[in-house]
């Protein structure tokens, strides 16, 4: 039995976070960016929601899977809307403080960097991810 073909007009539902931690220097914060070798891009941790999963649960799960860190959700950020292979996608985001854990590279995410907001803004591949960073850290766009 084959899986039903998804309706091309139904948005793909996903969630993620602009993940941050206090900078080791004690001044300011650092932003976590993940590298996806499949797309050769730098972005915020995010992923598709599982059936019956809330956006909040998805965001927490994806951050853990992609960065190895548990996190605490903070302020809700703007929802990103874009198209993937002709299908609409909606990604719900939060600002989130990193807690404990450690990164282990995988086939999906091969690198994680922690950068000051301004540096992270320049590393991000997609303009929509810069907009999210600016919403999470208003001084990042300076």
C-alpha positions in Angstrom: 0.0 0.0 0.0 1.4 3.4 -1.0 1.2 6.5 1.1 -1.4 9.1 -0.1 0.0 11.9 -2.1 0.0 15.1 -0.1 -2.4 17.9 -1.2 0.0 20.4 -3.0 -2.1 23.3 -1.6 -1.8 22.2 2.1 1.1 23.8 3.8 3.9 21.7 5.2 3.8 22.4 8.9 7.2 22.9 10.7 8.7 24.6 13.8 12.0 25.9 15.0 13.9 28.3 17.2 16.4 31.1 17.1 18.5 29.4 19.8 20.8 31.5 22.0 23.0 31.3 25.0 24.9 33.8 27.1 28.3 34.5 25.6 31.2 32.8 27.4 32.8 36.3 27.8 29.8 37.3 30.0 28.9 40.0 27.5 25.9 39.6 25.3 24.7 36.4 23.7 25.6 33.9 21.0 23.3 32.5 18.4 23.3 28.8 17.3 23.4 28.2 13.5 23.3 24.7 11.9 24.7 23.7 8.6 22.7 21.4 6.4 25.0 19.6 3.8 22.0 18.6 1.7 21.4 22.3 0.9 24.8 23.7 1.9 23.1 26.4 4.0 23.3 27.9 7.4 20.0 28.3 9.3 18.2 28.2 12.6 17.3 24.7 13.8 13.9 23.7 12.5 11.9 20.7 11.1 8.6 19.2 10.1 5.9 18.5 12.6 4.9 14.9 13.2 1.3 14.0 13.0 -0.5 15.2 16.2 2.6 17.1 17.4 2.1 20.6 18.6 4.3 23.4 17.2 5.9 23.8 20.6 6.8 20.2 21.0 8.2 20.1 17.4 10.4 23.1 18.1 11.8 21.5 21.3 12.4 18.2 19.5 14.0 19.7 16.5 16.4 21.8 18.5 17.4 18.7 20.5 17.8 16.6 17.4 19.8 19.2 15.4 21.9 20.8 18.1 22.0 18.2 20.9 20.7 20.9 23.3 17.5 21.0 25.4 16.1 24.5 25.4 13.5 26.8 27.0 11.1 28.4 24.7 10.7 32.2 25.0 9.0 34.8 22.9 7.1 33.7 19.9 8.6 35.0 16.6 7.1 35.7 13.2 6.0 32.6 11.3 8.0 32.0 8.1 6.0 31.3 4.9 7.8 30.1 1.8 7.5 27.4 -1.0 9.4 24.1 -1.1 9.2 22.1 -4.4 6.0 24.0 -5.3 4.3 23.4 -2.0 3.7 26.1 0.7 5.5 25.7 4.0 4.8 27.4 7.3 7.5 27.4 10.0 6.5 28.6 13.5 9.4 30.0 15.5 10.4 30.9 19.0 13.3 32.6 20.6 14.8 29.9 22.9 17.5 29.8 25.5 19.9 26.8 25.2 20.2 24.6 28.2 22.3 21.5 28.7 23.5 19.0 26.0 26.1 18.7 23.4 26.3 18.6 19.6 27.0 15.5 17.7 27.3 15.8 13.8 24.8 13.8 11.8 24.1 13.2 8.1 21.4 15.9 8.2 23.3 18.5 10.3 27.1 18.3 10.0 28.1 21.5 11.8 26.9 23.8 14.6 28.4 27.2 15.3 27.8 29.7 18.1 28.2 33.3 16.9 27.5 36.8 18.1 24.2 38.1 16.6 25.8 40.4 14.0 28.2 37.7 12.8 25.3 35.1 12.8 23.2 37.5 10.7 25.9 37.5 8.0 26.4 33.7 8.1 22.7 32.9 7.6 21.9 31.8 4.0 18.3 32.9 3.7 17.0 36.4 4.1 13.9 35.1 6.0 16.3 33.7 8.7 17.9 37.2 9.1 14.4 38.6 9.6 13.8 36.1 12.4 17.2 36.9 14.0 16.3 40.6 13.9 13.0 39.9 15.6 14.7 37.8 18.3 17.6 40.1 18.9 16.7 43.7 17.7 20.4 44.8 17.8 21.4 42.0 15.4 20.7 44.1 12.2 23.1 46.9 13.2 
